[in-house]
Amino acid sequence: MQINKDMTIGSILDADEGTAQFFLAMGMHCLGCPASRGESVEQACMVHGVDCDELIEEINNYLATK
């Protein structure tokens, strides 16, 4: 699996719960709330001031090792 900036946080978490660590590290502590689960990776990064490309690369590297 590879993620991209248009995928929702919820779909990524549903595919692999281990990805939660990356969202928590960027300050996204409300992963269970419906609003955050419906956000795209790009939207979440904008809100939290995180470089979207770097986050996607980190998560995809993590997923590649599974």
CNS distance restraints for C-alpha pairs under 8 A (distance, minus, plus):
assign (resid   1 and name CA) (resid  60 and name CA) 7.83 0.50 0.50
assign (resid   1 and name CA) (resid  63 and name CA) 6.77 0.50 0.50
assign (resid   1 and name CA) (resid  64 and name CA) 7.68 0.50 0.50
assign (resid   2 and name CA) (resid  60 and name CA) 5.67 0.50 0.50
assign (resid   2 and name CA) (resid  63 and name CA) 7.26 0.50 0.50
assign (resid   3 and name CA) (resid   7 and name CA) 6.66 0.50 0.50
assign (resid   3 and name CA) (resid  12 and name CA) 7.36 0.50 0.50
assign (resid   3 and name CA) (resid  56 and name CA) 6.68 0.50 0.50
assign (resid   3 and name CA) (resid  59 and name CA) 7.59 0.50 0.50
assign (resid   3 and name CA) (resid  60 and name CA) 6.41 0.50 0.50
assign (resid   4 and name CA) (resid  41 and name CA) 7.48 0.50 0.50
assign (resid   4 and name CA) (resid  56 and name CA) 6.48 0.50 0.50
assign (resid   5 and name CA) (resid  40 and name CA) 6.47 0.50 0.50
assign (resid   5 and name CA) (resid  41 and name CA) 4.89 0.50 0.50
assign (resid   5 and name CA) (resid  42 and name CA) 4.92 0.50 0.50
assign (resid   5 and name CA) (resid  52 and name CA) 7.02 0.50 0.50
assign (resid   5 and name CA) (resid  53 and name CA) 7.90 0.50 0.50
assign (resid   5 and name CA) (resid  56 and name CA) 7.11 0.50 0.50
assign (resid   6 and name CA) (resid  40 and name CA) 5.31 0.50 0.50
assign (resid   6 and name CA) (resid  41 and name CA) 6.20 0.50 0.50
assign (resid   6 and name CA) (resid  42 and name CA) 6.47 0.50 0.50
assign (resid   7 and name CA) (resid  11 and name CA) 6.86 0.50 0.50
assign (resid   7 and name CA) (resid  12 and name CA) 7.14 0.50 0.50
assign (resid   7 and name CA) (resid  40 and name CA) 5.25 0.50 0.50
assign (resid   7 and name CA) (resid  41 and name CA) 6.11 0.50 0.50
assign (resid   8 and name CA) (resid  12 and name CA) 6.49 0.50 0.50
assign (resid   8 and name CA) (resid  37 and name CA) 6.45 0.50 0.50
assign (resid   8 and name CA) (resid  38 and name CA) 5.56 0.50 0.50
assign (resid   8 and name CA) (resid  39 and name CA) 5.29 0.50 0.50
assign (resid   8 and name CA) (resid  40 and name CA) 4.09 0.50 0.50
assign (resid   8 and name CA) (resid  41 and name CA) 6.00 0.50 0.50
assign (resid   9 and name CA) (resid  13 and name CA) 6.20 0.50 0.50
assign (resid   9 and name CA) (resid  36 and name CA) 6.88 0.50 0.50
assign (resid   9 and name CA) (resid  37 and name CA) 4.90 0.50 0.50
assign (resid   9 and name CA) (resid  38 and name CA) 6.36 0.50 0.50
assign (resid   9 and name CA) (resid  39 and name CA) 5.94 0.50 0.50
assign (resid   9 and name CA) (resid  40 and name CA) 5.91 0.50 0.50
assign (resid   9 and name CA) (resid  41 and name CA) 6.06 0.50 0.50
assign (resid  10 and name CA) (resid  14 and name CA) 6.01 0.50 0.50
assign (resid  10 and name CA) (resid  36 and name CA) 7.66 0.50 0.50
assign (resid  10 and name CA) (resid  37 and name CA) 4.11 0.50 0.50
assign (resid  10 and name CA) (resid  38 and name CA) 6.14 0.50 0.50
assign (resid  10 and name CA) (resid  39 and name CA) 7.84 0.50 0.50
assign (resid  11 and name CA) (resid  15 and name CA) 6.19 0.50 0.50
assign (resid  11 and name CA) (resid  37 and name CA) 7.67 0.50 0.50
assign (resid  12 and name CA) (resid  16 and name CA) 6.27 0.50 0.50
assign (resid  12 and name CA) (resid  17 and name CA) 7.76 0.50 0.50
assign (resid  12 and name CA) (resid  19 and name CA) 7.25 0.50 0.50
assign (resid  13 and name CA) (resid  17 and name CA) 4.76 0.50 0.50
assign (resid  13 and name CA) (resid  18 and name CA) 7.45 0.50 0.50
assign (resid  13 and name CA) (resid  19 and name CA) 6.17 0.50 0.50
assign (resid  13 and name CA) (resid  20 and name CA) 6.43 0.50 0.50
assign (resid  19 and name CA) (resid  23 and name CA) 7.14 0.50 0.50
assign (resid  19 and name CA) (resid  59 and name CA) 6.69 0.50 0.50
assign (resid  19 and name CA) (resid  62 and name CA) 7.99 0.50 0.50
assign (resid  20 and name CA) (resid  24 and name CA) 6.08 0.50 0.50
assign (resid  20 and name CA) (resid  31 and name CA) 7.73 0.50 0.50
assign (resid  21 and name CA) (resid  25 and name CA) 6.03 0.50 0.50
assign (resid  22 and name CA) (resid  26 and name CA) 6.53 0.50 0.50
assign (resid  22 and name CA) (resid  55 and name CA) 7.54 0.50 0.50
assign (resid  22 and name CA) (resid  59 and name CA) 7.08 0.50 0.50
assign (resid  23 and name CA) (resid  27 and name CA) 6.70 0.50 0.50
assign (resid  23 and name CA) (resid  28 and name CA) 5.35 0.50 0.50
assign (resid  23 and name CA) (resid  29 and name CA) 7.53 0.50 0.50
assign (resid  23 and name CA) (resid  31 and name CA) 7.90 0.50 0.50
assign (resid  24 and name CA) (resid  28 and name CA) 4.94 0.50 0.50
assign (resid  24 and name CA) (resid  29 and name CA) 5.43 0.50 0.50
assign (resid  24 and name CA) (resid  31 and name CA) 8.00 0.50 0.50
assign (resid  26 and name CA) (resid  48 and name CA) 6.89 0.50 0.50
assign (resid  26 and name CA) (resid  50 and name CA) 6.95 0.50 0.50
assign (resid  27 and name CA) (resid  48 and name CA) 6.90 0.50 0.50
assign (resid  28 and name CA) (resid  44 and name CA) 7.97 0.50 0.50
assign (resid  28 and name CA) (resid  48 and name CA) 7.47 0.50 0.50
assign (resid  30 and name CA) (resid  36 and name CA) 6.67 0.50 0.50
assign (resid  31 and name CA) (resid  36 and name CA) 5.98 0.50 0.50
assign (resid  31 and name CA) (resid  37 and name CA) 6.32 0.50 0.50
assign (resid  32 and name CA) (resid  36 and name CA) 7.33 0.50 0.50
assign (resid  32 and name CA) (resid  37 and name CA) 6.84 0.50 0.50
assign (resid  33 and name CA) (resid  37 and name CA) 6.38 0.50 0.50
assign (resid  34 and name CA) (resid  38 and name CA) 6.23 0.50 0.50
assign (resid  35 and name CA) (resid  39 and name CA) 6.59 0.50 0.50
assign (resid  36 and name CA) (resid  44 and name CA) 7.71 0.50 0.50
assign (resid  39 and name CA) (resid  43 and name CA) 5.97 0.50 0.50
assign (resid  39 and name CA) (resid  44 and name CA) 6.21 0.50 0.50
assign (resid  40 and name CA) (resid  44 and name CA) 6.27 0.50 0.50
assign (resid  41 and name CA) (resid  45 and name CA) 6.12 0.50 0.50
assign (resid  41 and name CA) (resid  52 and name CA) 7.15 0.50 0.50
assign (resid  42 and name CA) (resid  46 and name CA) 6.24 0.50 0.50
assign (resid  42 and name CA) (resid  52 and name CA) 5.95 0.50 0.50
assign (resid  43 and name CA) (resid  47 and name CA) 6.31 0.50 0.50
assign (resid  44 and name CA) (resid  48 and name CA) 6.16 0.50 0.50
assign (resid  45 and name CA) (resid  49 and name CA) 5.68 0.50 0.50
assign (resid  45 and name CA) (resid  50 and name CA) 4.71 0.50 0.50
assign (resid  45 and name CA) (resid  51 and name CA) 6.42 0.50 0.50
assign (resid  45 and name CA) (resid  52 and name CA) 5.58 0.50 0.50
assign (resid  46 and name CA) (resid  50 and name CA) 6.45 0.50 0.50
assign (resid  46 and name CA) (resid  51 and name CA) 7.95 0.50 0.50
assign (resid  46 and name CA) (resid  52 and name CA) 7.80 0.50 0.50
assign (resid  50 and name CA) (resid  55 and name CA) 7.51 0.50 0.50
assign (resid  51 and name CA) (resid  55 and name CA) 6.41 0.50 0.50
assign (resid  52 and name CA) (resid  56 and name CA) 6.14 0.50 0.50
assign (resid  53 and name CA) (resid  57 and name CA) 6.14 0.50 0.50
assign (resid  54 and name CA) (resid  58 and name CA) 6.19 0.50 0.50
assign (resid  55 and name CA) (resid  59 and name CA) 6.19 0.50 0.50
assign (resid  56 and name CA) (resid  60 and name CA) 5.99 0.50 0.50
assign (resid  57 and name CA) (resid  61 and name CA) 6.00 0.50 0.50
assign (resid  58 and name CA) (resid  62 and name CA) 6.25 0.50 0.50
assign (resid  59 and name CA) (resid  63 and name CA) 6.15 0.50 0.50
assign (resid  60 and name CA) (resid  64 and name CA) 6.02 0.50 0.50
assign (resid  61 and name CA) (resid  65 and name CA) 6.67 0.50 0.50
assign (resid  62 and name CA) (resid  66 and name CA) 7.13 0.50 0.50
